[in-house]
Amino acid sequence: MKASVKIQYSCAVLLIVSSIALAFYQVLDIDDIASGTLMYIAQAFLLAGSIFGLNYYVNKLSILYGKKDNDNTPRHSQQ
């Protein structure tokens, strides 16, 4: 795995963990979650989901269009 992919996944996991921790802290502290915290949680989950989803989507498209063939099965150009 490339170093840049490891950094992306680490940042995505850090975003998810930090948003959960922040929500947990606010519930314990003030028994409510502020609207700004909910906005942060939404943006963190959106960014983390796009980090995980974009790599998956690019890999699937590259396999579909023959740019990268992971399973080494012969492809038929005509059907």
DAKA-V476675 format. One record per pair of residues at least 12 apart in sequence whose ideal C-beta (glycine too) atoms are under 7 Angstrom apart, sorted by the first residue. I is the first residue (numbers start at 1). J is the second residue. Records with the same first field share a line. If there is no record, write none. Layout:
I=J ; J
//
This chain:
5=55
8=51
11=51
12=48 ; 51 ; 52
15=44 ; 47 ; 48
16=44 ; 45 ; 48
18=44
19=40 ; 41 ; 44 ; 45
22=37 ; 40
23=37 ; 41
//
